[in-house]
Amino acid sequence: MIFVTVGSTAPFDSLVMEVDRLVGEGVLEGGMAQIGNGFYIPRNLKWFRFRRDLTAFYEQADMIITHGGAGTIFEILQAGKKAIAVPNPDAIQNPDILIKMSREGHILYCPHPKLLRHFIESSKNWLPRKYVAPPCLIHEVIIKYLL
């Protein structure tokens, strides 16, 4: 199953429209889309606007196509799923985290929805590299500050 998520901060109709078109053309098998406050209503995908927790959708998905928000990216990395991140120009002004995670082999970075078909084809022979979070040392910084 394909799962598309656009987050909650800004509409990303161009991403939902492109995935819906690719499902309609048979490039992708059906799936589910979280469309947020977008205006476009998918014809070939099941959809919903918002859910408090997307974990169940991540777990069921074979592939996740995401807007690339940092919170969503780290949830997907934790789930260990194939993911294509397409930055929403109305929400993400600096895609550095997406580029870094792509260079390290954890996700595929697609700079524009119109290029999605290529990245979907590439993903068929690609396996994501497992993400291991670096140790959190913020407690040490806080202790130093307090002393």
Legacy VTK file of the C-alpha trace (Angstrom):
# vtk DataFile Version 3.0
C-alpha trace
ASCII
DATASET POLYDATA
POINTS 147 float
0.000 0.000 0.000
1.105 3.555 -0.736
0.577 6.106 2.011
0.805 9.823 1.243
1.099 12.409 3.986
1.186 16.163 3.529
1.318 17.196 7.179
-0.766 19.826 8.890
0.933 23.164 8.286
0.250 23.930 4.618
-1.747 22.418 1.739
0.258 20.372 -0.752
-2.275 19.732 -3.490
0.350 19.303 -6.213
1.750 16.240 -4.402
-1.671 14.691 -3.773
-2.712 15.387 -7.375
0.431 13.764 -8.796
0.106 10.623 -6.679
-3.608 10.422 -7.509
-2.765 10.739 -11.222
-0.111 8.004 -11.008
-2.565 5.675 -9.273
-5.128 6.440 -11.993
-2.547 5.568 -14.664
-1.668 2.302 -12.924
1.902 3.357 -12.069
0.985 2.832 -8.408
-1.570 0.541 -6.870
-4.167 2.287 -4.734
-3.435 3.636 -1.331
-4.346 6.158 1.307
-3.659 9.889 1.461
-3.669 12.296 4.366
-4.577 15.498 2.507
-4.589 17.972 5.385
-6.281 21.261 4.583
-5.779 20.888 0.840
-8.451 21.691 -1.731
-7.875 18.776 -4.110
-9.944 15.665 -3.352
-8.360 12.463 -4.724
-10.369 10.306 -7.140
-8.135 7.223 -7.103
-6.947 7.201 -3.495
-8.803 6.782 -0.237
-8.223 9.869 1.843
-8.711 11.696 5.118
-7.717 15.140 6.313
-6.125 14.699 9.741
-5.489 11.995 12.327
-3.754 12.393 15.633
-1.451 9.406 15.034
-0.293 8.094 11.650
1.681 5.130 13.016
-0.843 2.527 11.825
-0.660 3.930 8.282
3.145 3.874 8.345
3.112 0.255 9.509
0.675 -0.850 6.765
2.465 0.996 3.975
4.946 -0.548 1.570
5.954 2.959 0.476
5.403 6.356 2.087
5.371 9.532 0.040
5.734 12.516 2.330
5.900 16.295 2.355
9.209 16.018 4.179
8.520 17.732 7.475
11.196 16.821 10.031
8.746 15.265 12.506
7.226 13.077 9.816
10.638 12.081 8.446
11.847 10.875 11.835
8.604 8.926 12.423
9.078 7.214 9.050
12.760 6.505 9.746
11.753 4.908 13.041
9.238 2.728 11.168
11.993 1.614 8.764
9.858 2.060 5.644
10.732 3.060 2.102
10.016 6.756 1.769
10.113 9.393 -0.909
10.253 12.923 0.493
8.974 15.776 -1.656
9.422 19.153 0.056
6.377 21.394 0.136
7.575 24.814 -1.077
4.868 26.480 1.013
6.124 24.869 4.229
9.777 23.808 3.877
12.185 26.557 2.978
15.336 24.561 3.677
15.341 20.893 2.630
18.808 20.189 4.100
17.561 17.409 6.420
15.929 15.660 3.442
19.075 15.940 1.352
21.225 14.647 4.226
18.925 11.685 4.925
18.871 10.900 1.203
22.667 11.032 0.882
22.915 8.637 3.827
20.516 6.230 2.081
17.586 6.499 4.506
15.042 8.101 2.143
14.728 9.156 -1.491
14.658 12.921 -2.018
12.407 14.081 -4.854
12.711 17.846 -5.364
9.371 18.291 -7.191
6.092 16.330 -7.502
6.429 16.177 -11.302
9.574 14.028 -10.838
7.779 11.521 -8.632
7.315 8.860 -11.320
11.098 8.559 -11.709
11.630 8.177 -7.961
8.853 5.587 -7.694
10.554 3.539 -10.407
13.929 3.941 -8.660
12.446 2.828 -5.355
11.555 -0.615 -6.707
15.196 -1.742 -6.532
16.148 0.335 -3.499
16.213 -0.598 0.164
16.508 2.122 2.795
19.499 2.083 5.096
18.456 1.625 8.722
18.541 4.873 10.652
20.222 4.835 14.049
19.601 7.997 16.034
22.696 9.618 17.511
22.884 9.664 21.298
21.016 12.528 22.915
23.354 14.670 24.976
21.038 17.584 25.725
21.025 16.678 29.420
24.778 17.335 29.513
24.297 20.762 27.939
21.593 21.603 30.487
23.772 20.480 33.396
26.687 22.608 32.152
24.365 25.579 31.831
22.983 25.122 35.339
26.414 24.783 36.942
LINES 1 148
147 0 1 2 3 4 5 6 7 8 9 10 11 12 13 14 15 16 17 18 19 20 21 22 23 24 25 26 27 28 29 30 31 32 33 34 35 36 37 38 39 40 41 42 43 44 45 46 47 48 49 50 51 52 53 54 55 56 57 58 59 60 61 62 63 64 65 66 67 68 69 70 71 72 73 74 75 76 77 78 79 80 81 82 83 84 85 86 87 88 89 90 91 92 93 94 95 96 97 98 99 100 101 102 103 104 105 106 107 108 109 110 111 112 113 114 115 116 117 118 119 120 121 122 123 124 125 126 127 128 129 130 131 132 133 134 135 136 137 138 139 140 141 142 143 144 145 146
